Amino acid sequence: MTAPKDNQTTRRRAPGMSPEQRREMIIRTAIPLITEYGSAVTTAKIARAAGIGEGTIFRVFADKDKLLQACIAEALSPEHAIRELDAIDVSQPLPNRLAEAAEALQAHMDRLGAIIGSLGHGGGKHPGTVRGAGRDESTTRICAALAELLEPEEATLRRPPEQIAALFIGLLFTQPRTDGEPDLTPRELVDVFLHGALSGSAE
């Protein structure tokens, strides 16, 4: 005799992911693995890390190459950096604002450099996908967000905030490495940017 249904434990499935949520989850899981293994990472390894079947990946991405391209596009995306720039308190002194901005932007470039560098070791077409319109658009949007941090000082700036922001990004992203000398900290870089190369004691 079958036990009454009232005595059975009712279980409900967790809500399923939408296709877009599943896509984002796969990309988030894949990025650190690509950073570690480069293009040699397998879709089977990514699937295990994500807790899904390998076939699920291929229902979202046509092949591994499309997944790698999507991960590069995510690394290029300025959204995370822009959110951090927008969260900076504009009531702080300008040096503090710029130091926080420098830390956020350096973290953004480190993330991008890690994934592009890992794929670059294997050659091929993937590193080239970061050049062109995607990177230009990303830089333009970051520059606009940084310019907003400079607007309270607009009356005292030598140039418009947009131009000052572009100069700051140029210095931040292209600062050279010097043998035997530590890299500038974000605050040191801001100090050089705002006050020049002379020390405060110089005549």
Contacts in CASP RR format, 6 or more apart in sequence:
PFRMAT RR
TARGET T0000
AUTHOR 0000-0000-0000
METHOD contacts of the structure
MODEL  1
MTAPKDNQTTRRRAPGMSPEQRREMIIRTAIPLITEYGSAVTTAKIARAA
GIGEGTIFRVFADKDKLLQACIAEALSPEHAIRELDAIDVSQPLPNRLAE
AAEALQAHMDRLGAIIGSLGHGGGKHPGTVRGAGRDESTTRICAALAELL
EPEEATLRRPPEQIAALFIGLLFTQPRTDGEPDLTPRELVDVFLHGALSG
SAE
17 25 0 8 1.000
19 60 0 8 1.000
22 56 0 8 1.000
22 60 0 8 1.000
23 60 0 8 1.000
23 61 0 8 1.000
23 70 0 8 1.000
25 50 0 8 1.000
26 46 0 8 1.000
26 50 0 8 1.000
26 52 0 8 1.000
26 56 0 8 1.000
26 57 0 8 1.000
26 60 0 8 1.000
26 61 0 8 1.000
26 67 0 8 1.000
27 67 0 8 1.000
27 70 0 8 1.000
27 71 0 8 1.000
27 74 0 8 1.000
29 46 0 8 1.000
29 49 0 8 1.000
29 50 0 8 1.000
30 41 0 8 1.000
30 46 0 8 1.000
30 50 0 8 1.000
30 67 0 8 1.000
30 71 0 8 1.000
31 71 0 8 1.000
31 74 0 8 1.000
31 75 0 8 1.000
31 115 0 8 1.000
33 41 0 8 1.000
33 45 0 8 1.000
33 46 0 8 1.000
33 49 0 8 1.000
34 41 0 8 1.000
34 68 0 8 1.000
34 71 0 8 1.000
34 115 0 8 1.000
34 118 0 8 1.000
34 119 0 8 1.000
35 114 0 8 1.000
35 115 0 8 1.000
35 118 0 8 1.000
36 118 0 8 1.000
37 45 0 8 1.000
37 118 0 8 1.000
38 118 0 8 1.000
38 119 0 8 1.000
38 120 0 8 1.000
38 121 0 8 1.000
38 122 0 8 1.000
39 68 0 8 1.000
39 118 0 8 1.000
39 119 0 8 1.000
39 122 0 8 1.000
39 126 0 8 1.000
42 64 0 8 1.000
43 54 0 8 1.000
43 57 0 8 1.000
43 58 0 8 1.000
43 64 0 8 1.000
43 67 0 8 1.000
44 54 0 8 1.000
46 57 0 8 1.000
46 67 0 8 1.000
47 53 0 8 1.000
47 54 0 8 1.000
47 55 0 8 1.000
47 56 0 8 1.000
47 57 0 8 1.000
57 67 0 8 1.000
61 67 0 8 1.000
61 70 0 8 1.000
68 119 0 8 1.000
68 126 0 8 1.000
69 126 0 8 1.000
69 129 0 8 1.000
71 115 0 8 1.000
72 115 0 8 1.000
72 116 0 8 1.000
72 119 0 8 1.000
72 126 0 8 1.000
72 129 0 8 1.000
72 130 0 8 1.000
73 129 0 8 1.000
75 111 0 8 1.000
75 112 0 8 1.000
75 113 0 8 1.000
75 115 0 8 1.000
75 116 0 8 1.000
76 112 0 8 1.000
76 130 0 8 1.000
76 134 0 8 1.000
76 135 0 8 1.000
76 138 0 8 1.000
77 138 0 8 1.000
78 108 0 8 1.000
78 138 0 8 1.000
78 139 0 8 1.000
78 141 0 8 1.000
78 142 0 8 1.000
78 145 0 8 1.000
80 108 0 8 1.000
81 104 0 8 1.000
81 105 0 8 1.000
81 107 0 8 1.000
81 108 0 8 1.000
81 142 0 8 1.000
81 145 0 8 1.000
82 141 0 8 1.000
82 142 0 8 1.000
82 145 0 8 1.000
84 104 0 8 1.000
84 107 0 8 1.000
85 101 0 8 1.000
85 104 0 8 1.000
85 105 0 8 1.000
85 142 0 8 1.000
85 145 0 8 1.000
85 146 0 8 1.000
85 148 0 8 1.000
85 149 0 8 1.000
86 145 0 8 1.000
86 148 0 8 1.000
88 97 0 8 1.000
88 100 0 8 1.000
88 101 0 8 1.000
88 104 0 8 1.000
88 149 0 8 1.000
89 97 0 8 1.000
90 97 0 8 1.000
90 148 0 8 1.000
90 149 0 8 1.000
90 151 0 8 1.000
90 152 0 8 1.000
92 100 0 8 1.000
94 150 0 8 1.000
94 152 0 8 1.000
94 153 0 8 1.000
94 194 0 8 1.000
95 187 0 8 1.000
95 190 0 8 1.000
95 191 0 8 1.000
95 194 0 8 1.000
97 149 0 8 1.000
98 149 0 8 1.000
98 168 0 8 1.000
98 190 0 8 1.000
98 193 0 8 1.000
98 194 0 8 1.000
99 186 0 8 1.000
99 187 0 8 1.000
99 190 0 8 1.000
100 186 0 8 1.000
101 146 0 8 1.000
101 149 0 8 1.000
101 168 0 8 1.000
102 172 0 8 1.000
102 186 0 8 1.000
102 189 0 8 1.000
102 190 0 8 1.000
103 186 0 8 1.000
105 142 0 8 1.000
105 146 0 8 1.000
105 169 0 8 1.000
105 172 0 8 1.000
105 173 0 8 1.000
106 172 0 8 1.000
106 186 0 8 1.000
108 142 0 8 1.000
109 173 0 8 1.000
112 130 0 8 1.000
116 126 0 8 1.000
116 127 0 8 1.000
116 130 0 8 1.000
117 127 0 8 1.000
119 126 0 8 1.000
119 127 0 8 1.000
120 126 0 8 1.000
120 127 0 8 1.000
139 169 0 8 1.000
142 169 0 8 1.000
143 162 0 8 1.000
143 165 0 8 1.000
143 166 0 8 1.000
143 169 0 8 1.000
144 162 0 8 1.000
144 165 0 8 1.000
146 165 0 8 1.000
146 168 0 8 1.000
146 169 0 8 1.000
147 161 0 8 1.000
147 162 0 8 1.000
147 164 0 8 1.000
147 165 0 8 1.000
148 161 0 8 1.000
149 165 0 8 1.000
150 157 0 8 1.000
150 161 0 8 1.000
150 164 0 8 1.000
150 165 0 8 1.000
151 161 0 8 1.000
153 161 0 8 1.000
154 160 0 8 1.000
154 161 0 8 1.000
157 164 0 8 1.000
158 164 0 8 1.000
159 167 0 8 1.000
167 193 0 8 1.000
168 193 0 8 1.000
171 189 0 8 1.000
171 192 0 8 1.000
171 193 0 8 1.000
172 189 0 8 1.000
175 183 0 8 1.000
175 184 0 8 1.000
175 189 0 8 1.000
177 183 0 8 1.000
184 192 0 8 1.000
END
